[in-house]
Amino acid sequence: MKMKLKSIILLTVSAFALNGCTKDFVKINTNPNESAKVAPQGLLGPTIYKTLVANLNRNMRVNNELMQVTVTTNDNLEFHRYEVRATETEYMWSNWYVQLTNIRDIYKRAGEAQQSGYKIYQGISKVLDVWVSSLITDMYGDVPYFDSNLGYHELNTTPKFDRQIDIYRDLFLKLEQANQLLTLPSAVTASDLIPEAQHAMDPIYSADALKWRKFANSLYLRLLLRVSHKPELSATLKIKEILETNSSEYPIMQSHDDSAILYFSGQEPYINPYLNSRPIDFNGNKGYADYFIDNLQRETQDQPNDPRLAIWATQPTLGVYAGMISGYQRGRVPEIQSTYHPSFQSHKNLGNIMNYAELQFIKAECMLRQFVSGDAKKAYEEGVTSAINLWGVNVPTGFFGLPRIGFLETDSNTDLLKKVHLQKYYALLFTDFQQWYEYRRTGLLDLYVGPGLQNNGKMPVRMPYPLITQAVNKANFDEAVARMGGNTPNTLMWWQPTN
């Protein structure tokens, strides 16, 4: 009897945690008579918002500590020391798979709709699927993908773990499909296909098919660059096709107006999740790290600070910004200096998925690596300008003449790549785990080496699989671990460089 009860409990848990099926989802999308169903556009806004809120939660807790944005004074939290607790790995797994169920249901419901305009929502679903699925595989490596999210419809509570290379291959296929689904005939707009009232349900682009298409192809470039050092998928050839040889068929972001950002507001349904938090709960026991503050400050008195510094950080002493040592030794907790600016609790910019500045830095890197031709300096400066303008300030006079900022004739190619990635680091502020993913790919940030670093001083390259997954899907878990060579924060995934 006890074994039977245990089995029922495990199967129930796995249906929730592994396959993204939640009580709320079922309640929203079915009724006792199985008649009324939520239209695809009705799922879109809540799904994007919930994903972003979860991303932001762990961005602040995990990414920002690993990447020396902030440092906690809680001596028992070890991310800034490169230690990862097993209990920390489930939060994003569960949240991402829950929302992936909703994303794939958008596609299903759009396909069942009779109006031709719902093809746009099928395209949007493909883009969101790639966004969330890439976050999952880049966090864990080999993960359930082709058979995932089938717990409700097919009672598959033990999906197999797919190889990351196969997942990436399918992500690229979905982006190709999205590019076609979001291509409207000449002289046809989304307004011709979908009632105007339904556009408001899309909090990113108001059902503008072309803008979603530009985001899809910009996201394509992010992921292609991530695996560009791996020859198996011919990523560099595709980068060249998108940016050069066939660019008319792959429109990308052309300005900041094309950025994929859900701007938080002061009222429901897209409220800044920290709006009603007490300041102590928002900033809590953390402050900015030395690395983050130092690279925004002037090098000499006659040079300007990065104008974003005054928007992002407080001054512990009038006129002074200062950070804390990251990776400090246990028992030697430093004093908090500059912290998040209180305005972040109501700021609209924290809902970033992918912005135009990131795309420009991608282009600059592709040019520096000679994947494509072009003016890397121009792309870089446009990226910096857009990243600064996003926060409502302008680039100071002479900013690109500063040795740490500008492209100098004496710079080596590696020097230039480091400058691109330092500015990309700031453009990715509050953007899920992209700072960490990019550092794992390139190692081009000169992060400080703290005296208390654990893990042999090695930056973790993945999150281990959640404990619940090991319990309820053991056979497939064991197979994946054997294939990847372990289940530790140091286990390399397919695209992870070995050096």
MARPA-687160 format. One line per 3 residues: number of its first residue (from 1); their letters; for each residue x, y negated, z negated of C-alpha. Coordinates in Angstrom, 3 decimals. Example, Ala and Ser with C-alpha at 12.3 -4.5 7.8 and 13.67 -1.06 7.14 Angstrom:
<recs>
1> AS> 12.300,4.500,-7.800 ~ 13.670,1.060,-7.140 $
</recs>
This chain:
<recs>
1> MKM> 0.000,0.000,0.000 ~ 2.813,-2.366,-0.896 ~ 4.606,-1.581,2.379 $
4> KLK> 1.416,-2.191,4.364 ~ 0.839,-5.528,2.615 ~ 4.449,-6.514,3.225 $
7> SII> 4.105,-5.718,6.933 ~ 0.976,-7.823,7.239 ~ 2.678,-10.743,5.520 $
10> LLT> 5.751,-10.498,7.752 ~ 3.686,-10.346,10.924 ~ 1.646,-13.318,9.806 $
13> VSA> 4.746,-15.351,9.014 ~ 6.362,-14.419,12.309 ~ 3.325,-15.562,14.249 $
16> FAL> 3.769,-18.967,12.684 ~ 7.520,-19.373,12.478 ~ 8.695,-17.553,15.575 $
19> NGC> 6.086,-18.258,18.161 ~ 4.884,-21.755,17.458 ~ 1.268,-20.863,16.657 $
22> TKD> -0.168,-22.845,13.793 ~ -3.477,-23.022,12.029 ~ -3.882,-26.622,13.110 $
25> FVK> -3.216,-25.739,16.731 ~ -5.793,-22.958,16.800 ~ -8.310,-25.099,14.930 $
28> INT> -7.851,-27.984,17.342 ~ -7.981,-25.911,20.505 ~ -10.791,-23.442,19.800 $
31> NPN> -14.171,-23.354,18.166 ~ -16.254,-20.362,16.934 ~ -17.937,-20.068,20.335 $
34> ESA> -14.665,-20.444,22.283 ~ -16.170,-23.143,24.481 ~ -14.850,-26.613,23.787 $
37> KVA> -11.205,-27.105,24.656 ~ -8.905,-30.064,24.289 ~ -7.992,-31.648,27.620 $
40> PQG> -4.253,-31.611,28.416 ~ -3.854,-35.344,27.923 ~ -5.381,-34.999,24.452 $
43> LLG> -2.482,-32.801,23.341 ~ 0.221,-34.974,24.883 ~ 0.524,-37.848,22.416 $
46> PTI> 0.341,-35.841,19.175 ~ 2.848,-33.306,20.503 ~ 5.433,-35.926,21.466 $
49> YKT> 4.955,-37.850,18.225 ~ 5.245,-34.801,15.953 ~ 8.367,-33.644,17.795 $
52> LVA> 9.989,-37.055,17.447 ~ 9.150,-37.339,13.748 ~ 10.679,-33.918,13.064 $
55> NLN> 13.733,-34.816,15.163 ~ 14.183,-38.068,13.280 ~ 13.874,-36.331,9.923 $
58> RNM> 16.757,-33.946,10.604 ~ 18.702,-36.476,12.651 ~ 19.072,-38.483,9.463 $
61> RVN> 19.702,-35.462,7.262 ~ 21.989,-33.371,9.470 ~ 23.227,-35.110,12.632 $
64> NEL> 24.088,-38.404,10.969 ~ 26.078,-36.676,8.238 ~ 28.019,-34.448,10.640 $
67> MQV> 28.693,-37.327,13.022 ~ 29.823,-39.864,10.417 ~ 26.890,-42.214,10.841 $
70> TVT> 26.051,-41.888,7.136 ~ 27.411,-40.227,4.004 ~ 25.351,-38.910,1.107 $
73> TND> 26.349,-39.401,-2.519 ~ 24.591,-36.179,-3.450 ~ 27.658,-34.076,-4.214 $
76> NLE> 25.795,-30.840,-3.484 ~ 24.847,-31.675,0.134 ~ 27.720,-30.609,2.322 $
79> FHR> 26.984,-31.518,5.956 ~ 29.573,-34.293,5.957 ~ 32.043,-31.692,4.665 $
82> YEV> 31.130,-29.328,7.545 ~ 29.246,-26.881,5.333 ~ 25.857,-25.574,6.476 $
85> RAT> 23.473,-23.807,4.111 ~ 21.410,-20.919,5.446 ~ 18.233,-22.523,4.040 $
88> ETE> 18.738,-25.618,6.221 ~ 18.379,-23.859,9.560 ~ 14.633,-23.145,9.750 $
91> YMW> 13.111,-26.644,9.774 ~ 13.821,-27.538,13.403 ~ 13.308,-23.961,14.642 $
94> SNW> 9.765,-23.929,13.249 ~ 8.883,-27.457,14.335 ~ 10.220,-27.072,17.866 $
97> YVQ> 8.491,-23.752,18.521 ~ 5.191,-25.081,17.168 ~ 5.270,-27.994,19.575 $
100> LTN> 6.480,-25.801,22.433 ~ 3.198,-23.914,22.113 ~ 1.296,-27.168,22.596 $
103> IRD> 3.521,-28.210,25.503 ~ 2.925,-24.979,27.360 ~ -0.782,-25.209,26.605 $
106> IYK> -0.809,-28.622,28.315 ~ 0.397,-26.907,31.467 ~ -2.204,-24.148,31.154 $
109> RAG> -5.097,-26.525,30.562 ~ -3.986,-28.855,33.346 ~ -3.953,-25.894,35.716 $
112> EAQ> -7.498,-24.951,34.700 ~ -8.813,-28.487,35.290 ~ -10.640,-29.145,38.526 $
115> QSG> -9.309,-32.650,39.268 ~ -6.206,-32.805,41.455 ~ -4.754,-35.507,39.212 $
118> YKI> -4.032,-33.000,36.505 ~ -1.051,-31.791,38.514 ~ 0.705,-34.789,36.931 $
121> YQG> 0.164,-33.269,33.491 ~ 1.588,-29.994,34.715 ~ 4.706,-31.911,35.725 $
124> ISK> 4.819,-33.719,32.380 ~ 4.517,-30.379,30.592 ~ 7.496,-29.004,32.525 $
127> VLD> 9.610,-32.002,31.528 ~ 8.656,-31.746,27.854 ~ 9.252,-27.991,27.934 $
130> VWV> 12.810,-28.583,29.159 ~ 13.383,-31.313,26.582 ~ 12.328,-29.177,23.610 $
133> SSL> 13.712,-25.873,24.905 ~ 17.112,-27.470,25.537 ~ 17.132,-28.789,21.978 $
136> ITD> 16.479,-25.272,20.688 ~ 19.118,-23.448,22.716 ~ 21.723,-26.178,22.191 $
139> MYG> 21.145,-25.850,18.448 ~ 21.199,-22.055,18.130 ~ 22.528,-20.503,21.382 $
142> DVP> 20.664,-17.406,22.591 ~ 17.028,-17.801,21.500 ~ 13.529,-16.517,22.330 $
145> YFD> 12.506,-18.304,25.519 ~ 10.819,-16.274,28.264 ~ 8.737,-14.274,25.755 $
148> SNL> 8.409,-16.987,23.106 ~ 5.170,-18.657,22.018 ~ 3.053,-15.627,22.879 $
151> GYH> 2.010,-14.754,19.342 ~ -1.534,-16.092,19.701 ~ -2.390,-15.097,23.260 $
154> ELN> -0.497,-11.792,23.569 ~ 0.243,-10.896,19.929 ~ 3.957,-10.781,20.713 $
157> TTP> 5.487,-11.513,17.318 ~ 8.940,-10.116,18.096 ~ 10.171,-11.892,21.231 $
160> KFD> 13.559,-10.960,22.623 ~ 16.426,-13.459,22.494 ~ 17.470,-14.636,25.949 $
163> RQI> 20.993,-15.503,27.038 ~ 21.719,-19.205,27.056 ~ 22.933,-19.115,30.655 $
166> DIY> 19.588,-17.621,31.733 ~ 17.710,-20.230,29.713 ~ 19.662,-23.026,31.347 $
169> RDL> 19.067,-21.564,34.778 ~ 15.316,-21.641,34.102 ~ 15.456,-25.140,32.616 $
172> FLK> 16.932,-26.349,35.890 ~ 14.213,-24.512,37.813 ~ 11.528,-26.200,35.715 $
175> LEQ> 13.042,-29.613,36.402 ~ 12.989,-28.859,40.131 ~ 9.326,-27.912,39.796 $
178> ANQ> 8.595,-31.059,37.785 ~ 10.231,-33.189,40.461 ~ 7.777,-31.727,42.973 $
181> LLT> 4.695,-31.807,40.748 ~ 5.307,-35.479,39.947 ~ 5.797,-36.469,43.582 $
184> LPS> 2.628,-38.240,44.706 ~ 1.654,-38.743,48.365 ~ 2.442,-42.149,49.842 $
187> AVT> 0.100,-44.928,48.729 ~ -1.384,-42.728,45.997 ~ -0.968,-43.722,42.351 $
190> ASD> -1.826,-42.020,39.103 ~ -4.804,-44.385,38.780 ~ -6.289,-42.893,41.939 $
193> LIP> -6.148,-39.412,40.434 ~ -6.754,-39.861,36.719 ~ -9.292,-42.168,35.034 $
196> EAQ> -7.594,-45.240,33.572 ~ -8.885,-44.509,30.072 ~ -6.897,-41.297,30.004 $
199> HAM> -3.596,-43.078,30.695 ~ -3.549,-44.439,27.145 ~ -3.193,-40.895,25.848 $
202> DPI> 0.360,-40.841,27.219 ~ 2.409,-42.915,24.738 ~ 5.575,-42.885,26.866 $
205> YSA> 4.644,-43.817,30.447 ~ 0.822,-44.088,30.535 ~ 0.646,-41.207,33.035 $
208> DAL> 2.917,-42.989,35.515 ~ 4.084,-40.039,37.616 ~ 7.104,-41.840,39.068 $
211> KWR> 8.433,-42.826,35.652 ~ 8.051,-39.263,34.406 ~ 9.843,-38.089,37.543 $
214> KFA> 12.718,-40.511,36.872 ~ 12.971,-39.239,33.308 ~ 12.928,-35.619,34.519 $
217> NSL> 15.857,-36.165,36.868 ~ 17.778,-38.218,34.297 ~ 17.292,-35.391,31.793 $
220> YLR> 18.487,-33.050,34.549 ~ 21.758,-35.015,34.682 ~ 22.166,-34.842,30.881 $
223> LLL> 21.923,-31.052,30.963 ~ 23.959,-30.607,34.135 ~ 26.799,-32.610,32.625 $
226> RVS> 26.576,-30.523,29.448 ~ 27.401,-27.362,31.417 ~ 29.536,-28.972,34.130 $
229> HKP> 32.677,-27.222,32.884 ~ 31.023,-23.837,33.468 ~ 31.182,-22.744,37.134 $
232> ELS> 28.325,-20.240,36.972 ~ 25.483,-22.673,37.713 ~ 27.302,-24.988,40.185 $
235> ATL> 26.331,-27.961,38.030 ~ 28.815,-30.397,39.575 ~ 27.370,-29.789,43.047 $
238> KIK> 23.878,-30.538,41.742 ~ 25.112,-33.701,40.028 ~ 26.510,-34.861,43.354 $
241> EIL> 23.253,-34.045,45.119 ~ 21.180,-36.042,42.621 ~ 23.495,-39.051,42.509 $
244> ETN> 24.796,-39.109,46.080 ~ 23.883,-36.752,48.868 ~ 20.143,-36.418,48.236 $
247> SSE> 19.382,-39.213,45.780 ~ 16.153,-40.263,47.517 ~ 14.623,-36.913,46.551 $
250> YPI> 15.739,-37.258,42.937 ~ 14.783,-40.715,41.617 ~ 16.381,-41.543,38.262 $
253> MQS> 15.966,-44.358,35.731 ~ 16.667,-47.724,37.329 ~ 16.389,-50.010,34.306 $
256> HDD> 15.586,-50.028,30.615 ~ 11.877,-50.115,31.526 ~ 12.252,-46.498,32.649 $
259> SAI> 13.606,-45.338,29.265 ~ 11.800,-42.424,27.615 ~ 10.946,-43.993,24.270 $
262> LYF> 7.848,-43.709,22.127 ~ 7.805,-47.109,20.470 ~ 6.606,-46.709,16.916 $
265> SGQ> 4.034,-49.177,15.641 ~ 2.607,-50.385,12.369 ~ -0.633,-48.490,12.773 $
268> EPY> -1.874,-45.020,13.601 ~ -1.489,-42.855,15.576 ~ 2.151,-43.706,16.352 $
271> INP> 3.175,-45.285,13.090 ~ 6.846,-45.535,12.132 ~ 7.099,-42.524,9.778 $
274> YLN> 9.085,-44.576,7.246 ~ 6.768,-47.577,7.211 ~ 5.197,-46.835,3.832 $
277> SRP> 8.264,-45.324,2.194 ~ 9.827,-46.986,-0.804 ~ 13.263,-48.433,0.033 $
280> IDF> 14.856,-45.980,-2.398 ~ 13.170,-43.093,-0.584 ~ 14.248,-44.376,2.825 $
283> NGN> 17.897,-45.115,2.115 ~ 18.005,-42.856,-0.900 ~ 21.456,-41.742,-1.867 $
286> KGY> 23.315,-42.502,1.361 ~ 25.222,-45.289,3.041 ~ 26.983,-45.830,6.339 $
289> ADY> 30.262,-44.011,6.982 ~ 33.551,-45.820,7.578 ~ 33.733,-44.598,11.166 $
292> FID> 30.343,-46.010,12.101 ~ 30.992,-49.440,10.562 ~ 34.652,-49.803,11.559 $
295> NLQ> 34.020,-49.371,15.268 ~ 31.364,-52.106,15.262 ~ 33.499,-54.725,13.534 $
298> RET> 35.912,-57.243,15.011 ~ 39.558,-56.275,15.158 ~ 40.754,-59.832,14.554 $
301> QDQ> 39.067,-62.919,13.162 ~ 38.706,-64.587,16.576 ~ 36.735,-61.659,18.006 $
304> PND> 32.981,-61.051,17.728 ~ 31.368,-58.150,15.903 ~ 29.112,-55.887,17.870 $
307> PRL> 25.819,-57.821,17.622 ~ 23.943,-54.668,16.612 ~ 25.830,-54.510,13.312 $
310> AIW> 23.720,-57.247,11.711 ~ 20.536,-55.470,12.840 ~ 21.564,-52.004,11.737 $
313> ATQ> 23.394,-52.563,8.454 ~ 23.160,-54.408,5.158 ~ 26.006,-56.378,3.598 $
316> PTL> 27.057,-55.113,0.151 ~ 28.883,-58.423,-0.297 ~ 27.930,-61.633,1.499 $
319> GVY> 29.504,-61.618,4.944 ~ 31.040,-58.171,4.517 ~ 30.139,-54.839,6.053 $
322> AGM> 31.767,-51.697,4.704 ~ 31.407,-47.942,4.966 ~ 32.042,-44.879,2.823 $
325> ISG> 34.543,-42.091,3.268 ~ 33.046,-39.073,5.044 ~ 34.156,-35.629,3.921 $
328> YQR> 35.145,-36.827,0.471 ~ 36.358,-34.316,-2.079 ~ 33.807,-32.723,-4.342 $
331> GRV> 33.536,-34.634,-7.590 ~ 34.954,-37.827,-6.079 ~ 31.753,-39.511,-4.944 $
334> PEI> 32.406,-42.931,-3.372 ~ 30.344,-46.024,-4.034 ~ 27.639,-46.847,-1.495 $
337> QST> 28.485,-49.842,0.672 ~ 26.447,-50.879,3.746 ~ 23.164,-49.034,4.187 $
340> YHP> 20.426,-48.764,6.801 ~ 18.844,-52.172,7.284 ~ 15.364,-52.284,5.683 $
343> SFQ> 13.888,-53.356,9.014 ~ 14.334,-49.787,10.264 ~ 11.294,-48.828,8.192 $
346> SHK> 9.070,-50.758,10.567 ~ 11.256,-50.882,13.688 ~ 9.785,-49.570,16.929 $
349> NLG> 13.020,-48.203,18.436 ~ 13.412,-45.034,16.376 ~ 11.319,-42.893,18.760 $
352> NIM> 14.036,-42.445,21.385 ~ 14.087,-39.411,23.692 ~ 16.435,-40.656,26.416 $
355> NYA> 17.265,-44.237,27.281 ~ 18.662,-45.957,30.354 ~ 21.958,-46.675,28.595 $
358> ELQ> 22.613,-42.940,28.141 ~ 22.043,-42.377,31.847 ~ 24.597,-45.084,32.703 $
361> FIK> 27.166,-43.456,30.445 ~ 26.449,-40.118,32.137 ~ 27.078,-41.733,35.513 $
364> AEC> 30.273,-43.376,34.256 ~ 31.606,-40.044,33.011 ~ 30.706,-38.293,36.265 $
367> MLR> 32.627,-40.957,38.158 ~ 35.644,-40.753,35.864 ~ 35.696,-36.972,36.260 $
370> QFV> 35.347,-37.450,40.043 ~ 32.168,-35.435,40.325 ~ 30.807,-38.374,42.325 $
373> SGD> 32.203,-41.588,43.746 ~ 31.323,-44.991,42.347 ~ 32.339,-47.793,40.034 $
376> AKK> 32.656,-46.235,36.566 ~ 33.429,-49.618,35.011 ~ 30.197,-51.100,36.360 $
379> AYE> 28.107,-48.163,35.116 ~ 29.808,-48.321,31.719 ~ 29.249,-52.055,31.289 $
382> EGV> 25.631,-51.734,32.391 ~ 25.202,-48.972,29.816 ~ 26.704,-51.072,27.028 $
385> TSA> 24.591,-54.064,28.003 ~ 21.376,-52.040,28.068 ~ 22.183,-50.356,24.742 $
388> INL> 22.737,-53.741,23.086 ~ 19.730,-55.405,24.735 ~ 17.515,-52.588,23.462 $
391> WGV> 17.899,-54.038,19.965 ~ 16.904,-57.561,21.038 ~ 20.403,-59.085,21.167 $
394> NVP> 22.821,-60.019,23.933 ~ 26.376,-59.052,24.762 ~ 28.726,-61.666,23.240 $
397> TGF> 30.939,-63.743,25.498 ~ 34.238,-62.001,26.086 ~ 32.961,-58.690,24.708 $
400> FGL> 34.267,-56.638,27.632 ~ 37.666,-58.237,27.258 ~ 38.167,-56.687,23.834 $
403> PRI> 40.810,-53.921,23.878 ~ 38.519,-51.438,22.128 ~ 35.577,-52.173,24.431 $
406> GFL> 36.724,-53.108,27.928 ~ 38.176,-50.953,30.680 ~ 41.848,-51.985,30.819 $
409> ETD> 44.347,-51.367,33.610 ~ 46.660,-49.720,31.078 ~ 43.990,-47.213,29.981 $
412> SNT> 44.448,-43.570,30.919 ~ 41.463,-41.603,32.181 ~ 41.145,-40.048,28.723 $
415> DLL> 41.181,-43.526,27.166 ~ 38.318,-44.560,29.434 ~ 36.316,-41.418,28.648 $
418> KKV> 36.784,-42.093,24.931 ~ 35.410,-45.613,25.368 ~ 32.411,-44.264,27.265 $
421> HLQ> 31.664,-41.755,24.533 ~ 32.104,-44.224,21.697 ~ 29.478,-46.482,23.246 $
424> KYY> 27.311,-43.487,24.100 ~ 27.524,-42.527,20.418 ~ 25.918,-45.839,19.465 $
427> ALL> 23.352,-45.659,22.277 ~ 22.269,-42.262,20.907 ~ 21.566,-43.584,17.407 $
430> FTD> 18.476,-41.794,15.993 ~ 18.256,-39.553,19.097 ~ 17.715,-36.052,17.665 $
433> FQQ> 21.073,-34.174,17.754 ~ 22.563,-35.614,20.948 ~ 25.563,-37.212,19.200 $
436> WYE> 26.506,-33.821,17.768 ~ 25.819,-31.910,21.004 ~ 27.963,-34.333,23.003 $
439> YRR> 30.826,-34.256,20.515 ~ 30.784,-30.462,20.610 ~ 31.035,-30.648,24.402 $
442> TGL> 33.829,-33.219,24.649 ~ 35.534,-33.864,21.299 ~ 36.176,-37.370,22.622 $
445> LDL> 35.306,-39.266,19.438 ~ 38.218,-39.867,17.082 ~ 36.220,-39.031,13.964 $
448> YVG> 38.005,-39.558,10.667 ~ 39.365,-36.486,8.878 ~ 38.089,-36.511,5.306 $
451> PGL> 40.183,-35.015,2.486 ~ 37.371,-32.720,1.345 ~ 36.446,-31.071,4.642 $
454> QNN> 35.509,-27.405,4.415 ~ 35.173,-24.805,7.190 ~ 38.926,-25.117,7.839 $
457> GKM> 38.267,-28.660,8.975 ~ 36.290,-27.451,12.002 ~ 33.129,-29.217,13.104 $
460> PVR> 30.247,-26.663,13.141 ~ 29.262,-25.792,16.709 ~ 25.761,-24.424,16.054 $
463> MPY> 23.147,-23.748,13.423 ~ 22.810,-20.105,12.337 ~ 19.493,-18.403,13.002 $
466> PLI> 16.824,-18.945,10.319 ~ 16.557,-16.344,7.579 ~ 12.899,-15.658,8.381 $
469> TQA> 13.880,-14.697,11.938 ~ 16.396,-12.211,10.643 ~ 13.654,-10.609,8.543 $
472> VNK> 10.726,-10.419,10.957 ~ 12.511,-9.892,14.289 ~ 15.505,-7.885,13.149 $
475> ANF> 16.085,-5.668,16.195 ~ 16.171,-8.588,18.620 ~ 18.098,-10.696,16.120 $
478> DEA> 20.757,-7.987,15.745 ~ 21.094,-7.674,19.516 ~ 21.562,-11.439,19.936 $
481> VAR> 24.129,-11.648,17.138 ~ 26.125,-8.775,18.605 ~ 26.051,-10.408,22.029 $
484> MGG> 27.104,-13.838,20.748 ~ 29.761,-12.433,18.450 ~ 28.292,-13.494,15.125 $
487> NTP> 25.785,-15.767,13.416 ~ 27.904,-18.431,11.790 ~ 28.249,-22.191,12.313 $
490> NTL> 31.473,-21.388,14.203 ~ 30.028,-18.839,16.650 ~ 30.551,-20.206,20.151 $
493> MWW> 27.584,-20.313,22.501 ~ 27.819,-19.951,26.280 ~ 28.466,-23.596,27.168 $
496> QPT> 30.622,-24.408,24.160 ~ 34.224,-25.181,25.230 ~ 36.805,-22.976,23.558 $
499> N> 39.351,-25.728,22.922 $
</recs>
